[in-house]
Amino acid sequence: ERKSRRINPFLFAEGILRNHVSWKSRRYSVMEETESGSFVANLAKDLGLGVGELAARGARVVSEDNEPRLQLDLHTGELILHEKLDREEMCGPTDPCVMHFQVLLKKPLGVFRAELLVRDINDHSPEFPEREMTLKISETSPPGTVFPLKKAQDLDVGNNNIQNYSISSNPHFHISTRTRGDGRKYPELVLDKELDREKQAELSLTLTALDGGSPPRSGTAQVHILVLDVNDNAPEFAQTLYQVQVPENSPVGTLVVKVSARDLDTGTNGEISYSYFYSSQEISATFELNNLSGEVRLLKKLDFETISSYELEIDATDGGGLSGRCSVSIEVVDVNDNFPELTISSLTSPIPENSPETEVALFRIRDRDSGDNGRMTCSIQDDLPFVLKPSEENFYTLVTNGALDRETRPEYNITITVTDLGTPRLKTQHNITVTVSDVNDNAPAFSQTTYTLRVRENNSPALHIGSVSATDRDSGANAQVTYSLLPPADPQLPLASLVSINADNGQLFALRSLDYEALRAFEFGVRAADRGSPALSSQARVRVLVLDDNDNAPFVLYPPQNGSAPCTELVPRAAEAGYLVTKVVAVDGDSGQNAWLSYQLLKATEPGLFGVWAHNGEVRTARLLSERDAVKHRLVVLVRDNGEPPRSASVTLHVLLVDGFSQPYLPLPEVAAAEARADPLTVYLVVALASVSSLFLFSVLVFVAVRLCRRSRAASAGRCSGPEGHFPGHLVDVSGAGTLSQSYQYEVCLTGDSGTNEFKFLKPFFPSILNQDLGRKSEGNPTFQNSLGI
């Protein structure tokens, strides 16, 4: 199990990536110089996939050298040539010429490995490096002596390469074709008959190289033979084979090797010059041979990745024409001079958040060096939620290591580092940016769970009373919040006619004027929903408090103001200062200081006689009563609240001063007039009845009264608990006033000959609790006790 993100590409995981289908590697072939667009193979059939599946999985062809030589037709599933292929350009002398390529598929990942064999055609003729070769042969050379000749070069391979050499007909020589260990064929000139310089000093022969193509191609060169006098010592090299190693980064002019030969002859026959026996164009351009010293130096920089070794054939020739030969094997030593290469095959961005393991990128790495210089490790940063997974052919996939959260991090900058194992180590870095697309996974969140709004009553309709606010951590449509009202919990609450909400910004409006006295507070819910799919929402509670406005004047409960006969309060003349006459009771529909009531005596028949307590509305006498004070008093009490501006109401009180409560209660003139106006029909009937019978009744009553007055006085006095009167008792109703909270009744009797017409209270009718109130009222008031007979 891998414990680090650093992966050795040569330690492949078993098998291929998960969901990867493995196919056997296939080899296809095509002739070189085939026209572009030619059919190579039906990949859809070989892969066992439908044509539509190839397109759906993004099939593509990738070659080792990244050259677009092949093309995949996604409509037909056929592999076709993108350009003409030149085998000699692609592979040179290498045979067979094989181009490796892969077919990449995604979703799931698949890698189909294949090879394309480029077959050679005979499109090149053999060519000799020189059109004319000169040989110096001693006339003393025995028959059977072999003279190597420079071989021809044919860029074709196999049977299309050189198969045989021939020479024009002559009596002295024939050609022998020799095959070396590398498979190359070399011509050798074999002496059949001794030469005689005196008979023929020079010979000119035609050497022909013939390949095995169909039809065969050939090349020719002229061999000019000079017959020499006797030179019996040929140069000899100190080594027949020189093996050297040259680092590929050696500078131009570096000494590669120095060959050395000696000749035992003297004079011109012992003077040695060095030359290439055979040199290709590449060798001549790369190495320089000093003809006199035998030093081989670099003409240009070497590249191990292009050519890893060279084989040189060097001749040492003396002045007499004799020569010796040695071989130089030059091995180019690889140095770590190539940086690793990274090629992105596919990149997926953006990636939806909350997705499971997802393929982000598919890429391939390569290092053109060899050995440890070509071994690589691939890694990314440790603090990222991504991992690298190796595949075949140095392919890697970058996948997510779990679900991503866009709200935590919406973008990742990933640096892929490829490092070789050479000395010094070289590395390549490639940066890719992966963005995370939004998924609707966050519900809108209100800034508060409960909002409290205050609005003053009597507001204007459509008044903005406040706002609710919710935010969504998502983006785009997933973060666009829409507000709405929830149905109220109380079905009696007409929420739809009270408030409305702006769906876009959450502003709340009062739809109508609110009345504090009718509705002091109400609650409702607000929903904030985003526009994702599916939509997510959250809720908050809104409490609206209606603030009181001073829109209600005080209302007087007592004395009642119902248009009936006014209430008259009886006050005994013996009342002391501070005597409770009555109490004005008022209420205010407002609240707070708008309902704080104060009382004020606005008008009075006799100022200074009565006073009103400002805080409780009690009307009391301000001083002792005297005989000079009027009997009837009219008081106007003003009740005012503490609002801004203040509102008020007034009430009229009628006060009747009596002497000890024995003076009969007679309606006031204004009261009688009010009663008459209230019931005119009754007045008319009474007047009519009185006018008809007044004379008769008056005479009868006067006669009877005079005769029976004295006789009935004693009886009347006994019934009334005294000698004064004979009138039957009547119940006098005294409504509760002042501090008395209930009504009570007295049975009174009026004496016939009383000079003062006093009332006598014979029997009180009130509950026990009123007895207590009456006792408290009479306590400390002897006059009142005497008036009540206590």
C-alpha positions in Angstrom: 0.0 0.0 0.0 1.4 3.3 -1.1 2.2 5.6 1.9 3.3 8.6 -0.1 2.0 10.6 -3.0 5.5 10.2 -4.7 5.1 7.3 -7.2 7.8 5.4 -9.1 6.4 5.0 -12.6 8.2 1.7 -13.0 6.4 0.2 -10.0 3.0 -0.1 -11.7 0.0 -1.0 -9.7 -1.4 -4.4 -10.5 -3.7 -4.3 -13.5 -5.1 -1.1 -14.9 -7.2 1.6 -13.3 -10.5 0.7 -11.8 -13.2 0.4 -14.5 -10.4 0.0 -17.1 -10.9 -2.7 -19.7 -7.7 -4.5 -20.8 -7.1 -5.3 -24.5 -4.3 -7.4 -26.0 -1.7 -5.4 -27.8 -2.1 -5.6 -31.6 0.2 -5.0 -34.5 -0.9 -3.4 -37.8 1.2 -2.9 -40.9 1.3 -0.5 -43.7 3.6 0.1 -46.6 5.7 3.2 -46.6 4.7 6.1 -48.9 1.0 5.1 -48.7 -1.2 8.0 -49.4 -2.6 10.1 -46.6 -6.1 9.0 -45.5 -5.5 5.4 -46.4 -7.2 2.7 -44.2 -5.1 1.0 -41.6 -7.5 -0.9 -39.3 -11.0 -0.9 -37.9 -10.4 0.0 -34.2 -14.0 -0.1 -33.2 -14.2 -3.8 -34.3 -10.9 -4.7 -32.7 -11.9 -3.1 -29.5 -15.3 -4.6 -29.5 -16.9 -1.2 -29.1 -19.6 0.6 -31.0 -18.8 3.6 -33.1 -20.9 5.8 -31.0 -19.2 4.6 -27.8 -15.8 5.7 -29.3 -17.0 9.2 -29.7 -18.8 9.2 -26.3 -15.6 8.1 -24.5 -13.4 10.6 -26.3 -11.2 8.1 -28.0 -7.9 9.5 -29.3 -4.6 8.3 -30.7 -1.3 9.2 -29.0 2.1 8.2 -30.4 5.4 7.9 -28.6 6.9 10.9 -30.4 3.7 12.9 -30.3 3.7 13.2 -34.1 0.2 13.1 -35.6 0.9 10.4 -38.1 -2.3 8.4 -37.4 -5.9 9.7 -37.1 -9.0 8.0 -35.6 -12.2 8.6 -37.5 -14.8 8.7 -34.7 -17.7 8.4 -37.2 -16.5 5.1 -38.7 -14.1 3.8 -36.0 -11.4 3.4 -38.6 -7.7 4.1 -38.1 -6.3 6.0 -41.1 -3.1 7.6 -42.1 -2.8 11.3 -41.3 0.3 11.7 -43.6 2.6 9.8 -45.8 5.1 7.6 -43.9 8.7 7.5 -44.9 10.3 4.5 -43.3 13.8 5.7 -43.8 13.0 9.0 -42.1 11.3 7.3 -39.2 13.6 4.5 -38.5 16.7 4.8 -40.6 18.6 1.5 -40.8 16.5 -0.1 -38.0 14.5 -3.0 -39.1 11.7 -3.7 -38.5 10.4 -0.2 -38.3 7.7 -0.2 -35.6 5.8 2.8 -34.4 4.2 2.4 -31.0 0.9 4.2 -30.3 -1.9 4.1 -27.8 -5.6 4.6 -28.1 -7.0 6.5 -25.0 -10.6 6.2 -23.9 -12.3 7.9 -20.9 -15.2 7.2 -18.7 -14.0 4.7 -17.8 -10.3 5.1 -18.6 -9.0 2.6 -21.2 -5.6 2.3 -22.8 -5.3 0.2 -26.0 -1.7 -0.4 -26.9 -0.8 -1.1 -30.5 2.1 -1.1 -33.0 2.2 0.0 -36.6 4.8 -1.9 -38.7 5.9 0.3 -41.6 7.0 -2.1 -44.3 9.8 -1.0 -46.6 9.4 -0.5 -50.3 12.4 -0.5 -52.7 12.4 3.3 -53.2 16.2 3.8 -52.9 19.0 2.7 -55.1 22.4 1.7 -53.7 24.9 4.5 -53.7 28.7 4.4 -53.3 30.3 7.0 -51.1 32.7 7.8 -53.9 32.0 7.6 -57.6 35.6 6.5 -58.2 37.9 4.4 -56.0 41.7 4.1 -56.4 43.6 0.9 -55.4 47.3 0.6 -55.4 48.3 -3.0 -55.7 51.8 -4.3 -55.8 52.7 -6.3 -58.8 54.1 -9.0 -56.5 50.7 -9.6 -54.9 50.0 -13.3 -55.1 46.7 -14.7 -56.5 44.0 -15.0 -53.9 45.0 -11.7 -52.3 41.9 -9.9 -51.1 41.5 -6.2 -51.4 38.5 -4.7 -49.4 36.4 -2.2 -51.3 34.2 0.6 -50.0 30.7 -0.7 -49.7 27.7 1.0 -51.2 24.8 2.3 -49.0 21.2 1.6 -49.5 18.6 3.3 -47.2 16.2 0.5 -47.7 16.3 -2.6 -45.4 15.8 -6.3 -45.7 15.7 -7.7 -49.2 15.5 -4.2 -50.5 19.0 -3.5 -49.2 22.2 -4.5 -51.0 22.3 -8.2 -51.7 25.2 -8.6 -54.0 28.2 -6.9 -55.7 29.6 -7.6 -59.1 32.5 -6.2 -61.2 33.0 -5.8 -64.8 34.6 -8.7 -66.7 38.4 -8.8 -66.5 41.2 -11.4 -66.4 42.7 -10.5 -63.0 39.9 -9.9 -60.5 36.6 -11.1 -59.3 34.3 -9.8 -56.5 33.5 -11.6 -53.3 30.6 -10.4 -51.2 31.2 -10.7 -47.5 28.6 -10.5 -44.8 29.6 -9.2 -41.4 28.1 -9.8 -38.0 25.8 -6.8 -38.3 24.3 -8.2 -41.5 25.9 -5.7 -43.8 27.5 -6.9 -47.0 30.9 -5.7 -48.0 32.6 -6.1 -51.4 36.1 -7.6 -51.6 38.3 -7.6 -54.7 40.0 -11.0 -55.1 43.1 -11.3 -57.3 42.9 -14.2 -59.6 46.0 -13.7 -61.7 49.3 -11.9 -61.0 49.7 -8.4 -62.2 52.6 -7.2 -64.3 53.1 -3.5 -64.1 55.3 -3.5 -67.2 52.4 -5.0 -69.2 49.5 -3.0 -67.7 50.2 -0.3 -65.1 46.5 0.6 -64.6 43.1 -1.1 -64.7 39.7 0.5 -64.7 36.8 -1.7 -63.5 33.1 -1.0 -62.8 31.8 -2.1 -59.4 28.0 -2.7 -59.3 25.9 -3.0 -56.1 22.6 -4.7 -56.6 19.7 -4.8 -54.0 17.0 -7.5 -53.7 14.0 -5.4 -54.5 11.5 -6.1 -57.1 12.4 -4.7 -59.5 16.0 -4.6 -58.3 17.9 -1.3 -58.1 21.6 -0.9 -58.6 24.5 1.5 -58.1 27.9 1.7 -59.7 31.4 3.0 -59.0 34.6 3.0 -60.9 37.6 1.1 -59.4 40.9 2.5 -60.7 43.8 0.1 -60.0 47.4 1.3 -60.0 50.0 -1.5 -60.2 52.9 -0.6 -57.9 56.4 -1.6 -57.6 57.4 -3.8 -54.7 56.7 -2.3 -51.2 57.0 -5.3 -48.9 55.9 -3.7 -45.6 52.4 -2.5 -45.0 51.6 -0.2 -42.0 50.4 -2.0 -38.9 48.2 -0.5 -36.2 49.1 -0.9 -32.5 45.5 -2.2 -32.0 43.2 -3.7 -34.5 40.2 -2.5 -32.3 40.0 0.7 -30.3 37.1 0.9 -27.9 36.4 4.3 -26.3 33.5 5.9 -24.3 32.6 9.5 -24.8 30.1 11.4 -22.6 27.4 12.9 -24.8 28.0 16.4 -23.3 31.6 16.5 -24.5 32.4 19.8 -26.1 33.3 20.2 -29.7 37.0 19.6 -30.4 37.3 16.9 -27.6 39.8 14.3 -28.5 38.0 11.0 -28.8 40.8 8.6 -29.7 44.2 8.6 -31.3 45.1 5.7 -33.5 48.7 4.8 -34.3 50.3 2.7 -36.9 53.9 2.0 -38.0 55.7 1.0 -41.2 59.0 -0.8 -41.2 59.8 0.6 -44.6 61.8 3.8 -45.0 61.4 6.8 -47.2 58.1 7.4 -48.8 57.2 3.8 -48.2 57.4 4.4 -44.5 55.4 7.7 -44.5 51.9 6.9 -43.1 48.7 8.8 -43.7 45.4 8.1 -42.0 42.0 8.1 -43.6 38.5 6.7 -43.2 38.2 3.5 -45.0 34.5 4.1 -45.0 32.6 6.9 -43.5 28.9 7.7 -43.7 27.7 11.2 -43.9 26.9 11.1 -40.2 30.4 10.0 -39.3 32.0 12.6 -41.5 29.9 15.3 -39.9 30.6 14.2 -36.3 34.2 13.2 -36.2 37.4 14.7 -37.7 40.4 12.5 -38.4 43.8 14.1 -38.6 45.6 12.5 -41.5 49.0 12.8 -40.0 48.5 12.3 -36.3 45.6 9.8 -36.3 43.7 11.9 -33.8 39.9 11.7 -33.9 38.1 14.8 -32.6 34.5 15.9 -32.3 33.1 18.2 -34.9 29.7 18.5 -33.2 28.0 17.6 -30.0 26.9 14.0 -29.4 23.4 13.0 -28.5 23.0 9.7 -26.8 19.2 9.7 -27.4 19.8 10.0 -31.2 22.8 7.8 -31.8 24.3 5.8 -28.9 27.4 4.3 -30.7 29.6 4.8 -33.7 31.8 2.3 -35.7 34.8 3.8 -37.5 37.1 2.0 -40.0 40.5 3.8 -40.3 43.2 3.0 -42.9 46.9 3.7 -42.4 48.5 4.0 -45.9 52.2 4.3 -46.5 53.9 6.1 -49.4 54.2 2.9 -51.3 50.4 2.4 -51.3 50.3 -0.4 -48.7 47.7 0.0 -46.0 46.6 -1.4 -42.7 43.2 -1.1 -41.1 41.8 -0.8 -37.6 38.3 -0.5 -36.2 37.2 2.2 -33.6 34.1 1.5 -31.5 32.8 4.7 -29.9 30.2 4.3 -27.2 28.3 7.5 -26.3 27.8 7.7 -22.6 24.5 9.0 -21.5 24.4 12.0 -19.2 21.4 13.4 -17.5 20.8 16.2 -20.0 17.1 15.7 -20.8 14.4 17.1 -18.6 11.4 14.8 -18.0 8.5 15.5 -20.4 4.9 15.7 -19.3 2.0 15.6 -21.9 -1.5 16.3 -20.8 -3.9 14.0 -22.7 -7.2 15.2 -21.1 -8.2 17.7 -18.4 -11.6 17.9 -16.8 -12.5 21.3 -15.2 -14.7 22.3 -13.5 -15.6 19.4 -11.3 -18.9 19.3 -9.5 -18.6 19.5 -5.7 -19.7 16.6 -3.5 -18.8 14.2 -6.3 -17.1 10.9 -5.3 -13.7 9.9 -6.8 -13.5 11.8 -10.0 -10.9 11.7 -12.8 -9.4 15.2 -13.2 -6.5 14.7 -15.7 -4.8 12.0 -17.7 -1.2 12.6 -18.7 2.0 10.8 -19.8 5.6 11.3 -18.6 8.8 10.5 -20.5 12.5 11.0 -20.1 14.7 10.5 -23.2 17.7 9.6 -21.1 18.5 6.0 -20.1 19.2 4.1 -17.0 18.7 6.0 -13.8 18.7 9.2 -15.8 15.5 8.0 -17.5 13.8 6.7 -14.4 11.2 9.2 -13.0 9.1 9.9 -10.0 5.8 11.8 -10.2 4.2 13.8 -7.3 1.9 16.6 -6.4 1.5 18.8 -3.3 0.7 16.9 -0.1 -2.0 19.3 1.1 -4.4 18.8 -1.8 -7.4 16.4 -1.9 -6.0 14.8 -5.0 -4.0 11.6 -5.7 -2.0 10.3 -8.6 -2.6 6.8 -9.9 -0.2 5.1 -12.3 -1.4 3.3 -15.3 0.4 1.6 -18.2 3.0 3.1 -20.5 3.9 5.8 -18.1 0.4 7.2 -18.0 -1.0 8.7 -14.8 -4.4 9.8 -13.8 -5.1 12.6 -11.3 -8.2 11.8 -9.3 -10.0 13.5 -6.4 -9.4 12.0 -3.0 -13.0 12.3 -1.8 -15.7 14.9 -2.3 -14.8 18.5 -2.8 -16.5 21.5 -1.2 -16.8 24.6 -3.3 -17.7 26.8 -0.3 -14.5 25.8 1.4 -12.2 26.1 -1.6 -13.5 26.9 -5.1 -10.2 26.5 -7.0 -7.1 24.4 -6.8 -3.7 25.1 -8.3 -2.1 21.7 -8.7 1.6 21.4 -9.5 2.6 18.1 -11.0 6.4 17.5 -10.5 8.3 14.9 -12.5 11.8 14.2 -11.3 14.3 11.8 -12.8 16.8 9.8 -10.7 19.9 11.0 -12.6 22.8 13.0 -11.3 22.1 15.9 -11.0 18.4 15.3 -10.8 16.3 17.2 -13.3 12.7 17.9 -12.8 9.8 19.3 -14.8 6.8 21.0 -13.2 3.4 21.5 -14.8 0.7 23.6 -13.3 -3.0 23.0 -13.8 -5.9 24.8 -12.4 -9.0 22.9 -11.4 -12.2 24.8 -10.5 -15.0 23.3 -8.4 -18.5 23.9 -9.8 -21.3 24.6 -7.4 -24.0 22.1 -6.3 -27.0 23.3 -4.3 -25.9 21.9 -0.9 -26.4 24.9 1.3 -29.8 26.3 2.4 -30.2 30.0 2.8 -29.3 31.2 6.4 -31.1 34.1 8.0 -29.1 36.6 9.9 -31.4 36.1 12.8 -33.7 33.3 13.8 -36.2 35.8 15.2 -36.9 39.3 14.1 -38.7 41.9 16.2 -40.2 44.8 14.2 -42.0 47.8 15.7 -44.6 49.9 13.8 -46.7 52.7 15.2 -50.4 52.4 14.8 -52.4 54.4 12.3 -49.5 53.9 9.8 -50.1 54.6 6.1 -50.7 51.6 3.9 -47.7 50.0 2.1 -45.4 51.3 4.8 -42.0 49.7 4.9 -41.7 48.3 8.4 -38.5 46.3 8.2 -36.5 43.7 6.4 -35.3 40.1 6.8 -32.1 39.0 5.3 -30.8 35.5 4.4 -27.6 34.6 2.6 -26.6 31.4 0.7 -23.1 30.2 0.5 -23.7 28.6 -2.9 -23.2 30.6 -6.1 -25.1 31.5 -9.2 -28.8 30.5 -9.2 -28.1 28.3 -6.2 -27.4 31.5 -4.2 -30.3 33.6 -5.4 -32.7 33.8 -2.5 -36.5 34.3 -2.8 -38.6 35.3 0.2 -42.2 34.4 1.0 -44.6 34.4 3.9 -45.6 31.2 5.7 -49.2 30.5 6.6 -49.9 31.8 10.1 -50.2 29.3 12.9 -53.4 31.1 14.0 -56.0 30.7 11.3 -57.9 33.7 12.6 -55.0 36.0 11.8 -55.6 37.7 8.5 -51.9 37.8 7.6 -52.4 38.3 3.9 -54.2 41.6 4.5 -51.7 42.7 7.2 -48.2 42.4 5.7 -46.5 41.5 2.4 -42.9 40.7 1.6 -40.7 41.6 -1.3 -39.6 38.3 -2.8 -36.3 39.6 -4.0 -34.9 41.6 -1.0 -37.0 40.5 2.0 -38.5 44.0 2.7 -41.7 43.8 4.7 -44.6 46.2 4.2 -47.7 46.9 6.2 -50.7 46.6 3.8 -53.2 48.5 5.9 -53.3 50.8 8.9 -52.9 49.0 12.1 -54.8 49.7 15.3 -53.0 49.1 18.6 -56.3 48.8 20.4 -57.5 46.0 18.1 -54.1 44.2 17.5 -51.2 44.8 19.7 -48.8 42.2 18.3 -48.7 39.3 15.9 -46.2 36.7 14.6 -45.7 35.0 11.4 -43.0 32.9 9.6 -40.9 33.8 6.6 -39.3 31.3 4.3 -36.1 32.0 2.3 -35.7 29.6 -0.6 -32.9 29.4 -3.2 -33.3 28.7 -6.9 -31.3 25.5 -7.0 -32.6 22.2 -8.1 -33.9 20.9 -5.8 -34.5 24.2 -4.0 -33.4 24.5 -0.4 -35.0 26.7 2.2 -35.0 27.9 5.8 -37.4 29.7 8.0 -37.4 32.6 10.5 -40.0 34.1 12.9 -41.0 37.7 12.7 -42.8 39.4 15.6 -44.5 42.7 14.8 -45.2 45.0 17.8 -47.7 47.7 17.2 -46.8 50.8 19.1 -49.5 52.8 20.7 -50.4 56.3 19.3 -52.6 58.7 21.3 -55.6 58.3 19.2 -58.2 57.6 21.9 -59.7 60.3 24.2 -60.5 59.4 27.8 -63.9 57.8 28.2 -65.9 58.5 31.4 -67.5 55.5 33.0 -69.0 57.3 36.0 -71.0 59.5 36.1 -72.6 57.8 33.0 -72.9 60.0 30.0 -75.7 58.2 28.2 -78.1 61.1 27.7 -80.4 60.1 30.6 -81.2 62.2 33.6 -78.0 63.5 35.2 -76.9 62.0 38.4 -77.2 64.2 41.4 -74.8 63.9 44.4 -76.2 64.7 47.8 -73.8 66.4 50.2 -74.9 67.2 53.8 -74.1 70.7 54.8 -72.5 69.4 57.9 -69.7 67.8 55.8 -66.2 68.8 56.8 -63.4 69.8 54.4 -62.2 66.8 52.4 -65.6 65.1 52.4 -65.8 62.6 49.5 -68.6 63.8 47.3 -68.1 61.3 44.4 -65.4 59.8 42.2 -65.1 60.3 38.5 -64.1 57.0 36.8 -62.6 57.2 33.3 -60.6 54.9 31.1 -58.4 55.4 28.0 -58.1 52.8 25.2 -54.5 53.7 24.7 -51.6 52.3 26.7 -48.5 53.6 28.5 -48.3 57.3 29.1 -51.1 57.8 26.6 -53.4 56.1 29.2 -52.1 58.1 32.2 -55.2 60.2 33.2 -55.3 63.3 35.2 -58.4 65.1 36.5 -59.0 68.8 36.8 -62.0 70.9 37.9 -62.7 73.0 34.9 -65.8 74.9 36.0 -67.8 75.2 39.3 -70.8 77.1 40.4 -68.9 78.3 43.4 -65.1 78.1 42.9 -63.2 77.0 45.9 -65.9 74.9 47.4 -65.0 71.6 45.7 -61.8 70.2 44.5 -60.8 67.2 42.3 -57.8 65.0 43.1 -55.6 65.0 39.9 -54.7 61.3 40.0 -57.8 59.4 41.1 -60.7 61.7 40.1 -62.1 62.0 43.7 -64.3 65.0 44.1 -64.1 66.4 47.7 -65.1 69.4 49.6 -62.4 72.0 49.8 -63.8 73.7 53.0 -66.6 73.6 55.4 -70.1 74.3 54.0 -72.1 77.3 55.2 -75.7 78.4 55.0 -74.6 81.0 52.4 -73.6 78.3 50.0 -76.1 77.7 47.2 -78.1 74.5 47.3 -77.4 73.3 43.8 -73.9 73.2 42.3 -72.8 72.3 38.8 -69.2 71.0 38.4 -67.4 70.3 35.1 -64.5 67.9 35.5 -61.9 67.7 32.7 -60.2 64.3 32.2 -56.9 64.5 30.2 -54.4 61.8 29.2 -50.7 62.2 29.1 -50.2 61.6 25.3 -48.7 63.9 22.8 -50.7 65.8 21.9 -53.0 65.2 24.9 -56.6 64.3 24.5 -59.4 65.0 27.0 -63.0 64.6 27.9 -65.3 66.4 30.3 -68.1 65.4 32.6 -70.7 67.4 34.4 -71.6 66.7 38.0 -74.7 68.0 39.9 -74.3 68.4 43.6 -77.2 69.1 46.0 -76.5 70.4 49.4 -78.9 69.0 52.0 -79.4 69.5 55.7 -78.6 66.1 57.3 -80.3 64.2 54.4 -83.8 65.0 55.8 -84.7 67.6 53.1 -86.8 65.8 50.5 -85.1 65.3 47.2 -86.9 67.3 44.6 -86.0 67.1 41.0 -84.2 70.2 39.8 -86.0 72.3 37.4 -83.6 71.5 34.6 -84.0 67.8 35.5 -87.8 68.1 35.3 -87.5 69.9 32.0 -85.3 67.2 30.8 -87.8 64.6 31.8 -90.6 66.5 30.2 -88.7 66.8 27.0 -87.7 63.1 27.2 -91.4 62.0 27.6 -93.9 64.7 26.3 -96.9 62.3 26.0 -96.8 61.5 29.7 -96.8 65.1 30.5 -99.8 65.8 28.4 -101.7 62.9 29.9 -101.0 64.1 33.4 -102.0 67.6 32.6 -105.2 66.5 31.1 -106.1 64.2 34.0 -105.3 66.9 36.5 -107.4 69.5 34.8 -110.4 67.2 34.7 -110.3 66.1 38.4 -108.4 68.8 40.1 -111.4 70.7 41.4 -113.1 67.6 42.7 -110.1 66.1 44.3 -108.9 69.3 45.8 -112.1 69.9 47.6 -112.4 66.4 48.9 -108.8 66.3 50.1 -109.0 69.6 51.9 -112.2 68.5 53.7 -110.8 65.2 54.7 -107.4 66.5 55.7 -108.8 69.1 58.1 -111.1 66.6 59.8 -108.6 63.8 60.2 -105.4 65.7 60.7 -105.3 65.6 64.4 -106.8 62.1 64.7 -104.3 60.5 62.5 -101.1 62.3 63.7 -100.4 59.9 66.5 -100.8 56.9 64.3 -98.6 58.3 61.6 -95.9 59.3 64.1 -95.9 55.7 65.6 -95.5 54.1 62.2 -92.6 56.5 61.3 -90.8 56.0 64.7 -91.6 59.5 65.7 -94.3 62.0 66.2 -93.5 64.1 63.1 -95.0 62.4 60.1 -97.7 60.2 58.7 -96.5 59.7 55.2 -95.7 56.2 54.1 -92.1 55.3 53.7 -90.4 55.3 50.3 -87.2 53.8 49.1 -84.6 56.3 48.1 -81.9 54.9 45.7 -78.4 56.2 46.3 -76.0 55.0 43.7 -72.5 54.2 44.6 -70.3 57.2 44.3 -66.9 58.3 45.4 -65.2 55.4 47.0 -68.4 53.3 47.4 -68.3 50.5 44.9 -71.9 49.3 45.1 -75.5 50.8 45.2 -77.5 50.9 48.4 -81.1 51.9 49.4 -82.7 53.8 52.4 -86.3 53.7 53.5 -87.3 57.2 54.3 -90.4 58.9 55.6 -91.4 62.6 55.2 -93.3 64.2 58.1 -96.3 66.3 57.4 -95.6 69.2 59.7 -91.9 69.4 59.7 -90.7 72.8 59.2 -87.6 71.7 57.4 -89.1 68.8 55.5 -86.3 66.5 56.6 -85.9 63.0 55.5 -85.8 60.3 58.1 -83.8 57.2 57.1 -85.6 54.3 58.7 -84.0 51.2 57.3 -80.9 50.8 55.1 -80.8 48.2 52.4 -77.2 47.2 51.4 -75.0 44.1 51.7 -72.7 43.5 54.5 -69.7 44.7 52.4 -71.4 48.0 51.9 -72.0 48.2 55.6 -68.2 48.1 56.0 -67.7 50.8 53.3 -70.4 53.0 54.9 -68.9 52.5 58.3 -65.5 53.6 57.0 -67.1 56.6 55.4 -69.0 57.6 58.5 -66.0 57.0 60.8 -64.7 60.3 62.1 -67.7 62.2 60.6 -70.2 62.8 63.4 -72.4 64.8 61.2 -72.8 62.0 58.8 -73.4 59.5 61.6 -76.1 61.8 63.0 -77.7 62.1 59.6 -77.9 58.4 59.2 -79.2 57.9 62.8 -76.1 55.9 63.8 
